[in-house]
């Protein structure tokens, strides 16, 4: 796992996951509620309309019961290879306080996957705020939780 800035106003994590891109993508899209929040946080609500312009709603819940909803839209979906989304818009392209654009890629690396999450911010202040919120630790933890689920699936389910 590496964690480093990659471009202006961008934070990034990457991890090699010992599962096919198809398996990692399927766990990302179908089991997001099981890995999205760093434990002991949970994700009690996930609504994903996986198409450009489709809505994404994810609610994380803290151990004290506080819900933290994030709504946005998908900008690009390339099954088994790439997911791009932003919280700059709510459903129907309604502008809201922008925080980030996320570009997730699933690249074949031998029999494994190079999972990369690039998070782009509008300015330096927003990037620094995300870092202070624990970006590197939190996104690395959830990439590990994603890997644990994907690597635990039998290879035959990767089709």
C-alpha positions, 0 to 999 in steps of 0.5 A, a space after each residue: 500500500 502506498 499513500 502519496 499526493 499524485 497531482 495538484 490537489 489530489 490525494 491517492 491510495 493504491 493497493 495490490 489486491 490478490 483477486 481479479 479486477 472483476 472480483 474487486 469491482 463486484 465487491 466494490 459495487 455490490 458489497 460496499 456497505 461491508 467495507 466502506 467505513 473504517 471499523 467501528 464505523 458502519 455503512 447502514 445505507 448504500 444506494 448506487 445507480 451505477 451509470 453516468 448521472 446516476 445517484 450515489 447515496 452512502 450513509 456512514 454511522 459513527 460508533 455514537 450513532 451519528 449518521 454522516 450522509 454523502 450524496 453525489 453523482 456518478 460521472 463515468 462507469 467502466 465496469 471492472 475497470 473504472 468508477 468516477 463520482 463527485 459530491 459536487 452535485 446532488 441528483 438531477 445535477 443540482 449543485 451542492 458544496 463541492 468537496 471532491 471528485 473520486 477516480 477509482 481504477 481496477 487495473 490487472 496486475 498479473 492474477 491480481 488487481 492494482 486498486 487505486 483511489 485518486 481523490 481530487 479537490 477544488 483547492 489546496 484548502 479542501 485537500 488539507 482539510 481532507 488530510 486532517 480528517 484522516 484521509 491517508 489512514 481512513 482510505 487505507 483502512 477501507 482499501 484493506 477491508 475491500 481487499 479482505 472481502 475480495 481476496 476471501 472469495 473463491 477464484 471461481 466467482 470472479 467470472 
